[in-house]
Amino acid sequence: MAAVLFKAACPDCRARFELSAGALRLAIGASRRTTFYSFTCPECGNAVRKPAGERIVELLTGGGVRTLRLHSTV
């Protein structure tokens, strides 16, 4: 089975690259605001955090990205 690669871009240095599932993290919260994916830019080293809608969540989980489910404390 071939490794899954995801296309990504850094909003700081504007580099475009491909990342393996191991380079990404997905956090699923109770709302759109608390559901996001993150990675470290391989070009500039900055931490990047981007919102993840339903389709992105589906693609990332299907591709083996490690997922953290955030729980409400209410």
All heavy atoms as TSV, in Angstrom:
chain	resi	resn	atom	element	x	y	z
A	1	MET	N	N	0.841	-1.185	0.000
A	1	MET	CA	C	0.000	0.000	0.000
A	1	MET	C	C	0.883	1.245	0.000
A	1	MET	O	O	1.805	1.367	0.811
A	1	MET	CB	C	-0.892	-0.027	1.238
A	1	MET	CG	C	-1.884	1.095	1.281
A	1	MET	SD	S	-3.105	0.750	2.567
A	1	MET	CE	C	-3.204	2.321	3.310
A	2	ALA	N	N	0.618	2.171	-0.883
A	2	ALA	CA	C	1.411	3.390	-1.002
A	2	ALA	C	C	1.094	4.350	0.138
A	2	ALA	O	O	-0.037	4.407	0.625
A	2	ALA	CB	C	1.122	4.061	-2.335
A	3	ALA	N	N	2.091	5.096	0.553
A	3	ALA	CA	C	1.896	6.089	1.609
A	3	ALA	C	C	1.017	7.219	1.089
A	3	ALA	O	O	1.127	7.631	-0.067
A	3	ALA	CB	C	3.240	6.634	2.060
A	4	VAL	N	N	0.131	7.706	1.946
A	4	VAL	CA	C	-0.752	8.802	1.568
A	4	VAL	C	C	-0.023	10.113	1.833
A	4	VAL	O	O	0.578	10.298	2.885
A	4	VAL	CB	C	-2.062	8.754	2.393
A	4	VAL	CG1	C	-2.948	9.938	2.071
A	4	VAL	CG2	C	-2.798	7.451	2.147
A	5	LEU	N	N	-0.066	11.021	0.860
A	5	LEU	CA	C	0.513	12.352	1.015
A	5	LEU	C	C	-0.586	13.384	0.867
A	5	LEU	O	O	-1.482	13.238	0.036
A	5	LEU	CB	C	1.603	12.595	-0.026
A	5	LEU	CG	C	2.853	11.731	0.094
A	5	LEU	CD1	C	3.796	12.007	-1.060
A	5	LEU	CD2	C	3.556	11.983	1.422
A	6	PHE	N	N	-0.502	14.427	1.683
A	6	PHE	CA	C	-1.491	15.498	1.653
A	6	PHE	C	C	-0.815	16.785	1.212
A	6	PHE	O	O	0.265	17.119	1.693
A	6	PHE	CB	C	-2.085	15.704	3.056
A	6	PHE	CG	C	-2.817	14.507	3.570
A	6	PHE	CD1	C	-2.176	13.564	4.357
A	6	PHE	CD2	C	-4.150	14.308	3.257
A	6	PHE	CE1	C	-2.847	12.453	4.838
A	6	PHE	CE2	C	-4.837	13.196	3.724
A	6	PHE	CZ	C	-4.176	12.269	4.517
A	7	LYS	N	N	-1.447	17.518	0.306
A	7	LYS	CA	C	-0.929	18.806	-0.132
A	7	LYS	C	C	-1.278	19.837	0.920
A	7	LYS	O	O	-2.387	19.859	1.453
A	7	LYS	CB	C	-1.530	19.207	-1.485
A	7	LYS	CG	C	-1.068	18.321	-2.607
A	7	LYS	CD	C	-1.597	18.774	-3.925
A	7	LYS	CE	C	-1.105	17.800	-4.984
A	7	LYS	NZ	N	-1.326	18.279	-6.325
A	8	ALA	N	N	-0.308	20.691	1.207
A	8	ALA	CA	C	-0.515	21.726	2.219
A	8	ALA	C	C	0.262	22.973	1.809
A	8	ALA	O	O	1.116	22.925	0.921
A	8	ALA	CB	C	-0.049	21.230	3.584
A	9	ALA	N	N	-0.036	24.075	2.483
A	9	ALA	CA	C	0.656	25.332	2.232
A	9	ALA	C	C	0.809	26.082	3.546
A	9	ALA	O	O	-0.020	25.961	4.443
A	9	ALA	CB	C	-0.124	26.178	1.228
A	10	CYS	N	N	1.876	26.832	3.643
A	10	CYS	CA	C	2.139	27.626	4.836
A	10	CYS	C	C	1.655	29.058	4.599
A	10	CYS	O	O	2.055	29.687	3.616
A	10	CYS	CB	C	3.630	27.626	5.152
A	10	CYS	SG	S	4.056	28.662	6.570
A	11	PRO	N	N	0.806	29.589	5.481
A	11	PRO	CA	C	0.334	30.960	5.304
A	11	PRO	C	C	1.419	31.997	5.614
A	11	PRO	O	O	1.316	33.136	5.177
A	11	PRO	CB	C	-0.824	31.067	6.298
A	11	PRO	CG	C	-0.534	30.035	7.333
A	11	PRO	CD	C	0.190	28.927	6.617
A	12	ASP	N	N	2.470	31.599	6.315
A	12	ASP	CA	C	3.529	32.549	6.668
A	12	ASP	C	C	4.549	32.722	5.547
A	12	ASP	O	O	4.780	33.828	5.084
A	12	ASP	CB	C	4.225	32.105	7.959
A	12	ASP	CG	C	3.291	32.135	9.155
A	12	ASP	OD1	O	2.431	33.038	9.220
A	12	ASP	OD2	O	3.403	31.249	10.016
A	13	CYS	N	N	5.172	31.624	5.104
A	13	CYS	CA	C	6.205	31.729	4.066
A	13	CYS	C	C	5.667	31.427	2.665
A	13	CYS	O	O	6.390	31.547	1.689
A	13	CYS	CB	C	7.380	30.812	4.394
A	13	CYS	SG	S	7.054	29.041	4.192
A	14	ARG	N	N	4.410	30.991	2.593
A	14	ARG	CA	C	3.717	30.698	1.332
A	14	ARG	C	C	4.275	29.492	0.570
A	14	ARG	O	O	3.987	29.309	-0.614
A	14	ARG	CB	C	3.663	31.914	0.428
A	14	ARG	CG	C	2.914	33.070	1.046
A	14	ARG	CD	C	2.735	34.195	0.048
A	14	ARG	NE	N	2.082	35.321	0.645
A	14	ARG	CZ	C	0.767	35.517	0.640
A	14	ARG	NH1	N	-0.019	34.631	0.079
A	14	ARG	NH2	N	0.247	36.590	1.182
A	15	ALA	N	N	5.058	28.675	1.236
A	15	ALA	CA	C	5.586	27.462	0.600
A	15	ALA	C	C	4.452	26.463	0.417
A	15	ALA	O	O	3.501	26.425	1.196
A	15	ALA	CB	C	6.683	26.857	1.465
A	16	ARG	N	N	4.563	25.657	-0.633
A	16	ARG	CA	C	3.609	24.581	-0.896
A	16	ARG	C	C	4.401	23.282	-0.887
A	16	ARG	O	O	5.512	23.233	-1.410
A	16	ARG	CB	C	2.931	24.782	-2.242
A	16	ARG	CG	C	2.059	26.014	-2.276
A	16	ARG	CD	C	1.252	26.088	-3.576
A	16	ARG	NE	N	0.306	27.173	-3.531
A	16	ARG	CZ	C	-0.874	27.130	-2.916
A	16	ARG	NH1	N	-1.257	26.048	-2.291
A	16	ARG	NH2	N	-1.676	28.173	-2.930
A	17	PHE	N	N	3.812	22.236	-0.283
A	17	PHE	CA	C	4.538	20.988	-0.111
A	17	PHE	C	C	3.555	19.864	0.131
A	17	PHE	O	O	2.348	20.083	0.223
A	17	PHE	CB	C	5.505	21.103	1.080
A	17	PHE	CG	C	4.938	21.895	2.220
A	17	PHE	CD1	C	4.084	21.312	3.138
A	17	PHE	CD2	C	5.224	23.238	2.350
A	17	PHE	CE1	C	3.534	22.047	4.165
A	17	PHE	CE2	C	4.669	23.996	3.392
A	17	PHE	CZ	C	3.830	23.389	4.302
A	18	GLU	N	N	4.073	18.644	0.218
A	18	GLU	CA	C	3.267	17.467	0.555
A	18	GLU	C	C	3.740	16.936	1.897
A	18	GLU	O	O	4.943	16.930	2.184
A	18	GLU	CB	C	3.420	16.400	-0.523
A	18	GLU	CG	C	2.777	16.796	-1.834
A	18	GLU	CD	C	2.853	15.695	-2.875
A	18	GLU	OE1	O	3.731	14.808	-2.760
A	18	GLU	OE2	O	2.031	15.713	-3.796
A	19	LEU	N	N	2.775	16.515	2.716
A	19	LEU	CA	C	3.079	15.983	4.044
A	19	LEU	C	C	2.506	14.583	4.188
A	19	LEU	O	O	1.427	14.296	3.672
A	19	LEU	CB	C	2.463	16.876	5.131
A	19	LEU	CG	C	2.988	18.305	5.222
A	19	LEU	CD1	C	2.122	19.109	6.184
A	19	LEU	CD2	C	4.433	18.314	5.664
A	20	SER	N	N	3.217	13.751	4.910
A	20	SER	CA	C	2.700	12.412	5.209
A	20	SER	C	C	1.686	12.522	6.341
A	20	SER	O	O	1.619	13.531	7.049
A	20	SER	CB	C	3.843	11.498	5.625
A	20	SER	OG	O	4.350	11.926	6.883
A	21	ALA	N	N	0.919	11.464	6.542
A	21	ALA	CA	C	-0.075	11.445	7.618
A	21	ALA	C	C	0.579	11.672	8.971
A	21	ALA	O	O	0.005	12.321	9.848
A	21	ALA	CB	C	-0.839	10.119	7.609
A	22	GLY	N	N	1.793	11.189	9.155
A	22	GLY	CA	C	2.494	11.345	10.420
A	22	GLY	C	C	2.900	12.769	10.738
A	22	GLY	O	O	3.191	13.097	11.881
A	23	ALA	N	N	2.928	13.633	9.728
A	23	ALA	CA	C	3.326	15.030	9.935
A	23	ALA	C	C	2.142	15.923	10.304
A	23	ALA	O	O	2.331	17.093	10.619
A	23	ALA	CB	C	4.010	15.566	8.676
A	24	LEU	N	N	0.937	15.371	10.242
A	24	LEU	CA	C	-0.277	16.145	10.521
A	24	LEU	C	C	-0.938	15.666	11.804
A	24	LEU	O	O	-0.812	14.501	12.187
A	24	LEU	CB	C	-1.279	15.981	9.372
A	24	LEU	CG	C	-0.855	16.580	8.040
A	24	LEU	CD1	C	-1.554	15.867	6.906
A	24	LEU	CD2	C	-1.167	18.059	8.014
A	25	ARG	N	N	-1.667	16.554	12.451
A	25	ARG	CA	C	-2.496	16.228	13.611
A	25	ARG	C	C	-3.876	16.818	13.368
A	25	ARG	O	O	-4.001	17.929	12.873
A	25	ARG	CB	C	-1.929	16.823	14.907
A	25	ARG	CG	C	-0.582	16.296	15.295
A	25	ARG	CD	C	-0.650	14.837	15.687
A	25	ARG	NE	N	0.641	14.280	15.979
A	25	ARG	CZ	C	1.413	13.668	15.109
A	25	ARG	NH1	N	1.046	13.539	13.861
A	25	ARG	NH2	N	2.568	13.167	15.468
A	26	LEU	N	N	-4.897	16.087	13.739
A	26	LEU	CA	C	-6.281	16.532	13.583
A	26	LEU	C	C	-6.931	16.577	14.952
A	26	LEU	O	O	-6.839	15.616	15.719
A	26	LEU	CB	C	-7.038	15.559	12.676
A	26	LEU	CG	C	-8.534	15.775	12.502
A	26	LEU	CD1	C	-8.814	17.120	11.828
A	26	LEU	CD2	C	-9.137	14.637	11.694
A	27	ALA	N	N	-7.557	17.691	15.271
A	27	ALA	CA	C	-8.301	17.836	16.526
A	27	ALA	C	C	-9.768	18.033	16.174
A	27	ALA	O	O	-10.104	18.911	15.382
A	27	ALA	CB	C	-7.784	19.028	17.326
A	28	ILE	N	N	-10.621	17.199	16.742
A	28	ILE	CA	C	-12.052	17.288	16.475
A	28	ILE	C	C	-12.748	17.764	17.743
A	28	ILE	O	O	-12.728	17.089	18.763
A	28	ILE	CB	C	-12.628	15.936	16.020
A	28	ILE	CG1	C	-11.936	15.494	14.734
A	28	ILE	CG2	C	-14.143	16.038	15.823
A	28	ILE	CD1	C	-12.331	14.127	14.243
A	29	GLY	N	N	-13.328	18.941	17.647
A	29	GLY	CA	C	-14.018	19.529	18.786
A	29	GLY	C	C	-15.525	19.502	18.595
A	29	GLY	O	O	-16.042	18.899	17.660
A	30	ALA	N	N	-16.203	20.192	19.473
A	30	ALA	CA	C	-17.665	20.209	19.463
A	30	ALA	C	C	-18.229	21.164	18.417
A	30	ALA	O	O	-19.418	21.115	18.113
A	30	ALA	CB	C	-18.184	20.597	20.847
A	31	SER	N	N	-17.399	22.021	17.843
A	31	SER	CA	C	-17.890	22.998	16.864
A	31	SER	C	C	-16.873	23.168	15.744
A	31	SER	O	O	-15.755	22.645	15.812
A	31	SER	CB	C	-18.122	24.351	17.543
A	31	SER	OG	O	-16.877	24.936	17.896
A	32	ARG	N	N	-17.256	23.919	14.737
A	32	ARG	CA	C	-16.333	24.210	13.634
A	32	ARG	C	C	-15.112	24.961	14.139
A	32	ARG	O	O	-14.006	24.776	13.647
A	32	ARG	CB	C	-17.025	25.073	12.579
A	32	ARG	CG	C	-17.988	24.338	11.735
A	32	ARG	CD	C	-18.524	25.251	10.672
A	32	ARG	NE	N	-19.502	24.563	9.853
A	32	ARG	CZ	C	-20.080	25.110	8.822
A	32	ARG	NH1	N	-19.800	26.339	8.482
A	32	ARG	NH2	N	-20.953	24.419	8.122
A	33	ARG	N	N	-15.312	25.817	15.115
A	33	ARG	CA	C	-14.232	26.632	15.655
A	33	ARG	C	C	-13.174	25.794	16.365
A	33	ARG	O	O	-12.004	26.161	16.408
A	33	ARG	CB	C	-14.817	27.665	16.622
A	33	ARG	CG	C	-13.998	28.879	16.819
A	33	ARG	CD	C	-14.776	29.975	17.540
A	33	ARG	NE	N	-15.652	29.499	18.590
A	33	ARG	CZ	C	-15.334	29.474	19.875
A	33	ARG	NH1	N	-14.175	29.905	20.275
A	33	ARG	NH2	N	-16.197	29.032	20.762
A	34	THR	N	N	-13.581	24.670	16.909
A	34	THR	CA	C	-12.650	23.827	17.665
A	34	THR	C	C	-12.241	22.557	16.910
A	34	THR	O	O	-11.671	21.648	17.507
A	34	THR	CB	C	-13.250	23.447	19.029
A	34	THR	OG1	O	-14.491	22.775	18.823
A	34	THR	CG2	C	-13.472	24.671	19.896
A	35	THR	N	N	-12.514	22.515	15.621
A	35	THR	CA	C	-12.080	21.390	14.786
A	35	THR	C	C	-11.048	21.933	13.799
A	35	THR	O	O	-11.351	22.829	13.010
A	35	THR	CB	C	-13.273	20.755	14.057
A	35	THR	OG1	O	-14.200	20.285	15.040
A	35	THR	CG2	C	-12.836	19.601	13.184
A	36	PHE	N	N	-9.834	21.398	13.871
A	36	PHE	CA	C	-8.740	21.936	13.061
A	36	PHE	C	C	-7.674	20.875	12.837
A	36	PHE	O	O	-7.657	19.851	13.500
A	36	PHE	CB	C	-8.119	23.157	13.745
A	36	PHE	CG	C	-7.548	22.853	15.098
A	36	PHE	CD1	C	-6.219	22.457	15.232
A	36	PHE	CD2	C	-8.325	22.939	16.243
A	36	PHE	CE1	C	-5.690	22.151	16.474
A	36	PHE	CE2	C	-7.804	22.640	17.495
A	36	PHE	CZ	C	-6.482	22.251	17.614
A	37	TYR	N	N	-6.800	21.141	11.877
A	37	TYR	CA	C	-5.623	20.299	11.696
A	37	TYR	C	C	-4.396	21.184	11.823
A	37	TYR	O	O	-4.469	22.393	11.640
A	37	TYR	CB	C	-5.648	19.529	10.376
A	37	TYR	CG	C	-5.581	20.353	9.120
A	37	TYR	CD1	C	-4.376	20.511	8.442
A	37	TYR	CD2	C	-6.715	20.951	8.586
A	37	TYR	CE1	C	-4.308	21.249	7.268
A	37	TYR	CE2	C	-6.664	21.682	7.418
A	37	TYR	CZ	C	-5.455	21.828	6.766
A	37	TYR	OH	O	-5.383	22.562	5.611
A	38	SER	N	N	-3.286	20.569	12.178
A	38	SER	CA	C	-2.072	21.345	12.385
A	38	SER	C	C	-0.857	20.576	11.892
A	38	SER	O	O	-0.877	19.352	11.766
A	38	SER	CB	C	-1.922	21.724	13.855
A	38	SER	OG	O	-1.824	20.563	14.651
A	39	PHE	N	N	0.194	21.334	11.616
A	39	PHE	CA	C	1.465	20.765	11.176
A	39	PHE	C	C	2.544	21.825	11.340
A	39	PHE	O	O	2.243	23.001	11.562
A	39	PHE	CB	C	1.392	20.295	9.713
A	39	PHE	CG	C	1.017	21.367	8.732
A	39	PHE	CD1	C	1.984	22.163	8.131
A	39	PHE	CD2	C	-0.315	21.591	8.403
A	39	PHE	CE1	C	1.628	23.152	7.219
A	39	PHE	CE2	C	-0.676	22.576	7.492
A	39	PHE	CZ	C	0.293	23.359	6.901
A	40	THR	N	N	3.786	21.400	11.234
A	40	THR	CA	C	4.912	22.319	11.250
A	40	THR	C	C	5.395	22.475	9.821
A	40	THR	O	O	5.629	21.482	9.128
A	40	THR	CB	C	6.054	21.774	12.133
A	40	THR	OG1	O	5.548	21.619	13.472
A	40	THR	CG2	C	7.238	22.721	12.144
A	41	CYS	N	N	5.536	23.723	9.377
A	41	CYS	CA	C	5.991	23.978	8.008
A	41	CYS	C	C	7.423	23.475	7.847
A	41	CYS	O	O	8.309	23.857	8.619
A	41	CYS	CB	C	5.932	25.472	7.703
A	41	CYS	SG	S	6.614	25.881	6.073
A	42	PRO	N	N	7.657	22.609	6.859
A	42	PRO	CA	C	9.010	22.085	6.654
A	42	PRO	C	C	9.980	23.133	6.092
A	42	PRO	O	O	11.187	22.950	6.150
A	42	PRO	CB	C	8.805	20.934	5.668
A	42	PRO	CG	C	7.531	21.234	4.979
A	42	PRO	CD	C	6.690	22.008	5.945
A	43	GLU	N	N	9.452	24.239	5.586
A	43	GLU	CA	C	10.300	25.289	5.009
A	43	GLU	C	C	10.760	26.304	6.050
A	43	GLU	O	O	11.934	26.587	6.166
A	43	GLU	CB	C	9.569	26.003	3.869
A	43	GLU	CG	C	9.219	25.117	2.703
A	43	GLU	CD	C	10.455	24.608	1.963
A	43	GLU	OE1	O	11.420	25.377	1.804
A	43	GLU	OE2	O	10.450	23.437	1.564
A	44	CYS	N	N	9.810	26.865	6.813
A	44	CYS	CA	C	10.146	27.928	7.762
A	44	CYS	C	C	10.090	27.487	9.220
A	44	CYS	O	O	10.538	28.206	10.108
A	44	CYS	CB	C	9.242	29.156	7.551
A	44	CYS	SG	S	7.512	28.919	8.031
A	45	GLY	N	N	9.524	26.301	9.490
A	45	GLY	CA	C	9.484	25.783	10.847
A	45	GLY	C	C	8.354	26.318	11.714
A	45	GLY	O	O	8.265	25.965	12.887
A	46	ASN	N	N	7.488	27.150	11.164
A	46	ASN	CA	C	6.376	27.694	11.944
A	46	ASN	C	C	5.269	26.670	12.137
A	46	ASN	O	O	5.024	25.838	11.267
A	46	ASN	CB	C	5.783	28.936	11.264
A	46	ASN	CG	C	6.682	30.147	11.412
A	46	ASN	OD1	O	7.568	30.186	12.250
A	46	ASN	ND2	N	6.446	31.143	10.578
A	47	ALA	N	N	4.604	26.757	13.276
A	47	ALA	CA	C	3.436	25.918	13.544
A	47	ALA	C	C	2.261	26.494	12.771
A	47	ALA	O	O	2.036	27.708	12.791
A	47	ALA	CB	C	3.132	25.898	15.032
A	48	VAL	N	N	1.531	25.631	12.080
A	48	VAL	CA	C	0.385	26.058	11.267
A	48	VAL	C	C	-0.858	25.348	11.788
A	48	VAL	O	O	-0.827	24.141	12.039
A	48	VAL	CB	C	0.599	25.719	9.775
A	48	VAL	CG1	C	-0.608	26.114	8.947
A	48	VAL	CG2	C	1.861	26.399	9.255
A	49	ARG	N	N	-1.929	26.103	11.928
A	49	ARG	CA	C	-3.213	25.544	12.372
A	49	ARG	C	C	-4.289	26.059	11.422
A	49	ARG	O	O	-4.401	27.263	11.206
A	49	ARG	CB	C	-3.497	26.000	13.799
A	49	ARG	CG	C	-4.821	25.535	14.332
A	49	ARG	CD	C	-4.935	25.932	15.781
A	49	ARG	NE	N	-6.332	25.964	16.187
A	49	ARG	CZ	C	-6.737	25.965	17.435
A	49	ARG	NH1	N	-5.862	25.974	18.411
A	49	ARG	NH2	N	-8.002	25.992	17.718
A	50	LYS	N	N	-5.056	25.125	10.844
A	50	LYS	CA	C	-6.090	25.495	9.877
A	50	LYS	C	C	-7.409	24.825	10.240
A	50	LYS	O	O	-7.420	23.702	10.750
A	50	LYS	CB	C	-5.676	25.078	8.462
A	50	LYS	CG	C	-4.458	25.827	7.955
A	50	LYS	CD	C	-4.202	25.509	6.512
A	50	LYS	CE	C	-3.083	26.384	5.962
A	50	LYS	NZ	N	-2.927	26.205	4.525
A	51	PRO	N	N	-8.528	25.495	9.970
A	51	PRO	CA	C	-9.832	24.882	10.259
A	51	PRO	C	C	-10.062	23.653	9.390
A	51	PRO	O	O	-9.567	23.575	8.266
A	51	PRO	CB	C	-10.830	25.991	9.919
A	51	PRO	CG	C	-10.093	26.976	9.093
A	51	PRO	CD	C	-8.640	26.810	9.368
A	52	ALA	N	N	-10.809	22.699	9.930
A	52	ALA	CA	C	-11.105	21.466	9.197
A	52	ALA	C	C	-12.613	21.246	9.170
A	52	ALA	O	O	-13.224	20.975	10.195
A	52	ALA	CB	C	-10.418	20.278	9.857
A	53	GLY	N	N	-13.181	21.387	7.988
A	53	GLY	CA	C	-14.595	21.093	7.802
A	53	GLY	C	C	-14.801	19.590	7.680
A	53	GLY	O	O	-13.851	18.796	7.768
A	54	GLU	N	N	-16.038	19.198	7.462
A	54	GLU	CA	C	-16.379	17.767	7.403
A	54	GLU	C	C	-15.574	17.010	6.361
A	54	GLU	O	O	-15.113	15.896	6.612
A	54	GLU	CB	C	-17.875	17.595	7.133
A	54	GLU	CG	C	-18.754	17.960	8.299
A	54	GLU	CD	C	-20.229	17.767	7.989
A	54	GLU	OE1	O	-20.544	16.884	7.169
A	54	GLU	OE2	O	-21.041	18.499	8.559
A	55	ARG	N	N	-15.415	17.575	5.182
A	55	ARG	CA	C	-14.693	16.896	4.102
A	55	ARG	C	C	-13.217	16.713	4.452
A	55	ARG	O	O	-12.639	15.651	4.218
A	55	ARG	CB	C	-14.847	17.676	2.792
A	55	ARG	CG	C	-14.162	17.039	1.617
A	55	ARG	CD	C	-14.863	15.774	1.182
A	55	ARG	NE	N	-14.172	15.210	0.036
A	55	ARG	CZ	C	-13.891	13.934	-0.111
A	55	ARG	NH1	N	-14.273	13.066	0.783
A	55	ARG	NH2	N	-13.255	13.504	-1.163
A	56	ILE	N	N	-12.605	17.734	5.024
A	56	ILE	CA	C	-11.200	17.640	5.429
A	56	ILE	C	C	-11.041	16.576	6.512
A	56	ILE	O	O	-10.114	15.763	6.470
A	56	ILE	CB	C	-10.677	19.005	5.936
A	56	ILE	CG1	C	-10.722	20.055	4.823
A	56	ILE	CG2	C	-9.279	18.878	6.522
A	56	ILE	CD1	C	-9.756	19.840	3.696
A	57	VAL	N	N	-11.934	16.567	7.486
A	57	VAL	CA	C	-11.890	15.559	8.552
A	57	VAL	C	C	-11.972	14.162	7.947
A	57	VAL	O	O	-11.209	13.264	8.300
A	57	VAL	CB	C	-13.022	15.783	9.583
A	57	VAL	CG1	C	-13.156	14.599	10.527
A	57	VAL	CG2	C	-12.778	17.065	10.367
A	58	GLU	N	N	-12.879	13.980	7.003
A	58	GLU	CA	C	-13.053	12.685	6.344
A	58	GLU	C	C	-11.777	12.257	5.610
A	58	GLU	O	O	-11.328	11.116	5.728
A	58	GLU	CB	C	-14.218	12.790	5.362
A	58	GLU	CG	C	-14.580	11.519	4.660
A	58	GLU	CD	C	-15.755	11.727	3.703
A	58	GLU	OE1	O	-16.768	12.312	4.112
A	58	GLU	OE2	O	-15.616	11.304	2.538
A	59	LEU	N	N	-11.172	13.172	4.867
A	59	LEU	CA	C	-9.956	12.854	4.118
A	59	LEU	C	C	-8.786	12.546	5.044
A	59	LEU	O	O	-8.048	11.580	4.817
A	59	LEU	CB	C	-9.586	14.022	3.198
A	59	LEU	CG	C	-10.504	14.244	2.007
A	59	LEU	CD1	C	-10.150	15.559	1.321
A	59	LEU	CD2	C	-10.397	13.099	1.021
A	60	LEU	N	N	-8.614	13.351	6.083
A	60	LEU	CA	C	-7.486	13.145	6.983
A	60	LEU	C	C	-7.622	11.860	7.793
A	60	LEU	O	O	-6.658	11.107	7.926
A	60	LEU	CB	C	-7.316	14.347	7.911
A	60	LEU	CG	C	-6.915	15.666	7.224
A	60	LEU	CD1	C	-6.831	16.791	8.253
A	60	LEU	CD2	C	-5.617	15.534	6.464
A	61	THR	N	N	-8.809	11.599	8.318
A	61	THR	CA	C	-8.976	10.360	9.095
A	61	THR	C	C	-8.837	9.142	8.190
A	61	THR	O	O	-8.242	8.143	8.581
A	61	THR	CB	C	-10.320	10.322	9.844
A	61	THR	OG1	O	-11.390	10.523	8.925
A	61	THR	CG2	C	-10.382	11.369	10.939
A	62	GLY	N	N	-9.373	9.223	6.982
A	62	GLY	CA	C	-9.251	8.119	6.028
A	62	GLY	C	C	-7.821	7.878	5.592
A	62	GLY	O	O	-7.453	6.769	5.211
A	63	GLY	N	N	-6.987	8.915	5.666
A	63	GLY	CA	C	-5.590	8.800	5.269
A	63	GLY	C	C	-4.654	8.446	6.407
A	63	GLY	O	O	-3.439	8.429	6.235
A	64	GLY	N	N	-5.215	8.199	7.593
A	64	GLY	CA	C	-4.394	7.747	8.703
A	64	GLY	C	C	-3.802	8.824	9.588
A	64	GLY	O	O	-2.887	8.555	10.369
A	65	VAL	N	N	-4.311	10.050	9.498
A	65	VAL	CA	C	-3.798	11.130	10.350
A	65	VAL	C	C	-4.240	10.893	11.788
A	65	VAL	O	O	-5.399	10.562	12.047
A	65	VAL	CB	C	-4.295	12.510	9.844
A	65	VAL	CG1	C	-3.950	13.616	10.824
A	65	VAL	CG2	C	-3.709	12.796	8.470
A	66	ARG	N	N	-3.306	11.059	12.715
A	66	ARG	CA	C	-3.605	10.892	14.137
A	66	ARG	C	C	-4.635	11.932	14.571
A	66	ARG	O	O	-4.504	13.116	14.259
A	66	ARG	CB	C	-2.337	11.057	14.952
A	66	ARG	CG	C	-2.485	10.521	16.362
A	66	ARG	CD	C	-1.200	10.517	17.117
A	66	ARG	NE	N	-0.084	10.083	16.270
A	66	ARG	CZ	C	1.177	10.207	16.609
A	66	ARG	NH1	N	1.502	10.757	17.745
A	66	ARG	NH2	N	2.128	9.779	15.806
A	67	THR	N	N	-5.664	11.466	15.284
A	67	THR	CA	C	-6.788	12.324	15.642
A	67	THR	C	C	-6.953	12.426	17.149
A	67	THR	O	O	-6.848	11.431	17.860
A	67	THR	CB	C	-8.090	11.754	15.031
A	67	THR	OG1	O	-7.925	11.663	13.617
A	67	THR	CG2	C	-9.280	12.644	15.319
A	68	LEU	N	N	-7.209	13.638	17.606
A	68	LEU	CA	C	-7.478	13.900	19.003
A	68	LEU	C	C	-8.904	14.414	19.095
A	68	LEU	O	O	-9.263	15.363	18.406
A	68	LEU	CB	C	-6.518	14.956	19.535
A	68	LEU	CG	C	-6.775	15.500	20.931
A	68	LEU	CD1	C	-6.596	14.391	21.958
A	68	LEU	CD2	C	-5.855	16.664	21.223
A	69	ARG	N	N	-9.716	13.773	19.894
A	69	ARG	CA	C	-11.095	14.224	20.092
A	69	ARG	C	C	-11.150	15.093	21.336
A	69	ARG	O	O	-10.810	14.640	22.425
A	69	ARG	CB	C	-12.041	13.049	20.211
A	69	ARG	CG	C	-12.079	12.243	18.917
A	69	ARG	CD	C	-13.296	11.368	18.835
A	69	ARG	NE	N	-13.268	10.594	17.607
A	69	ARG	CZ	C	-13.745	11.007	16.443
A	69	ARG	NH1	N	-14.301	12.177	16.345
A	69	ARG	NH2	N	-13.666	10.237	15.380
A	70	LEU	N	N	-11.537	16.348	21.150
A	70	LEU	CA	C	-11.626	17.293	22.259
A	70	LEU	C	C	-12.976	17.162	22.915
A	70	LEU	O	O	-14.004	17.111	22.241
A	70	LEU	CB	C	-11.434	18.723	21.739
A	70	LEU	CG	C	-10.143	18.970	20.952
A	70	LEU	CD1	C	-10.132	20.383	20.413
A	70	LEU	CD2	C	-8.919	18.700	21.805
A	71	HIS	N	N	-12.996	17.093	24.231
A	71	HIS	CA	C	-14.249	16.927	24.966
A	71	HIS	C	C	-14.622	18.225	25.664
A	71	HIS	O	O	-13.759	18.917	26.195
A	71	HIS	CB	C	-14.120	15.820	26.020
A	71	HIS	CG	C	-13.868	14.479	25.400
A	71	HIS	ND1	N	-14.850	13.751	24.798
A	71	HIS	CD2	C	-12.721	13.762	25.272
A	71	HIS	CE1	C	-14.332	12.625	24.333
A	71	HIS	NE2	N	-13.030	12.614	24.612
A	72	SER	N	N	-15.878	18.504	25.687
A	72	SER	CA	C	-16.391	19.688	26.372
A	72	SER	C	C	-16.356	19.456	27.873
A	72	SER	O	O	-16.650	18.361	28.354
A	72	SER	CB	C	-17.815	19.966	25.910
A	72	SER	OG	O	-18.363	20.997	26.674
A	73	THR	N	N	-16.052	20.500	28.636
A	73	THR	CA	C	-16.028	20.396	30.092
A	73	THR	C	C	-17.312	20.950	30.691
A	73	THR	O	O	-17.411	21.117	31.895
A	73	THR	CB	C	-14.818	21.151	30.681
A	73	THR	OG1	O	-14.876	22.512	30.251
A	73	THR	CG2	C	-13.524	20.502	30.241
A	74	VAL	N	N	-18.283	21.250	29.864
A	74	VAL	CA	C	-19.554	21.822	30.337
A	74	VAL	C	C	-20.442	20.741	30.887
A	74	VAL	O	O	-20.528	19.656	30.439
A	74	VAL	CB	C	-20.273	22.570	29.184
A	74	VAL	CG1	C	-21.609	23.076	29.653
A	74	VAL	CG2	C	-19.404	23.681	28.673
